[in-house]
Amino acid sequence: MTKADIVNEISRSTGLEKAAVLATVEKFMEVVKDSMINGNNVYLRGFGSFIIKTRKEKTARNISRNITIKIPEHKIPAFKPSKAFLDEVK
């Protein structure tokens, strides 16, 4: 499902204009992204959590050059679904 599909489905089921729904969806994604950039997790009860995970420093190999490199510690965004959400998917 794409963002356009989501907008169409919400617009169809609520009767709101697609432009208004699109603006709302865009703003939601912007707020989540900005919050995570600022180091805050986003919790949506019954749906899941957008969290920031920290990956530890590790060594890796560049096979083409046959050298080892160090990958520094870094943060990645992640989504953790709620238990209710997981149970419905199963």
C-alpha positions as CSV (number, residue, x, y, z in Angstrom):
1,M,0.0,0.0,0.0
2,T,1.4,3.4,-1.0
3,K,0.8,6.8,0.6
4,A,-1.7,7.6,-2.3
5,D,-3.6,4.4,-1.5
6,I,-3.8,5.4,2.2
7,V,-5.0,8.9,1.3
8,N,-7.6,7.4,-1.1
9,E,-8.9,4.9,1.6
10,I,-9.1,7.5,4.3
11,S,-10.8,10.0,2.0
12,R,-13.3,7.3,0.8
13,S,-14.2,6.1,4.3
14,T,-14.4,9.5,6.0
15,G,-15.8,11.6,3.2
16,L,-13.1,14.2,3.6
17,E,-11.4,15.8,0.5
18,K,-8.2,14.1,-0.7
19,A,-6.2,17.3,-0.4
20,A,-7.1,17.7,3.3
21,V,-6.3,14.0,4.0
22,L,-3.0,14.3,2.1
23,A,-2.0,17.4,4.1
24,T,-2.8,15.6,7.3
25,V,-0.9,12.5,6.4
26,E,2.1,14.6,5.3
27,K,2.0,16.6,8.5
28,F,1.8,13.4,10.6
29,M,4.9,12.0,8.9
30,E,6.8,15.3,9.3
31,V,6.0,15.5,13.0
32,V,7.1,11.9,13.6
33,K,10.3,12.5,11.6
34,D,11.1,15.8,13.3
35,S,10.5,14.2,16.7
36,M,12.9,11.3,16.0
37,I,15.5,13.7,14.6
38,N,15.4,15.5,17.9
39,G,16.0,12.2,19.7
40,N,12.4,11.5,20.9
41,N,10.5,8.3,20.4
42,V,6.9,8.4,19.2
43,Y,4.4,6.1,21.0
44,L,1.0,5.4,19.4
45,R,-1.1,3.3,21.8
46,G,-2.6,0.2,20.2
47,F,-0.5,0.6,17.0
48,G,3.2,0.7,17.9
49,S,6.3,2.8,18.6
50,F,8.7,4.7,16.4
51,I,11.9,4.3,18.3
52,I,15.6,5.2,17.8
53,K,18.0,2.2,18.1
54,T,21.7,2.6,18.7
55,R,24.0,0.2,16.7
56,K,27.3,-0.5,18.4
57,E,30.6,0.0,16.7
58,K,31.7,-3.0,14.7
59,T,34.4,-4.1,12.3
60,A,33.5,-5.2,8.8
61,R,35.4,-6.3,5.7
62,N,35.6,-4.6,2.3
63,I,35.9,-7.7,0.2
64,S,37.0,-6.0,-3.0
65,R,40.0,-4.3,-1.4
66,N,40.5,-7.0,1.2
67,I,40.7,-4.6,4.1
68,T,38.9,-4.3,7.4
69,I,37.0,-1.2,8.3
70,K,35.4,0.1,11.4
71,I,31.8,1.1,11.3
72,P,31.2,3.7,14.1
73,E,28.3,3.6,16.5
74,H,25.2,5.1,14.9
75,K,21.5,5.5,15.4
76,I,18.8,4.1,13.2
77,P,15.0,4.6,13.2
78,A,12.9,1.6,13.9
79,F,9.2,0.6,14.3
80,K,8.1,-1.7,17.1
81,P,4.5,-2.8,16.7
82,S,2.2,-3.1,19.7
83,K,1.2,-6.5,21.1
84,A,-2.4,-6.0,19.9
85,F,-1.2,-5.1,16.4
86,L,1.1,-8.2,16.3
87,D,-1.7,-10.5,17.5
88,E,-4.0,-9.2,14.7
89,V,-1.3,-9.7,12.0
90,K,-0.7,-13.3,13.2
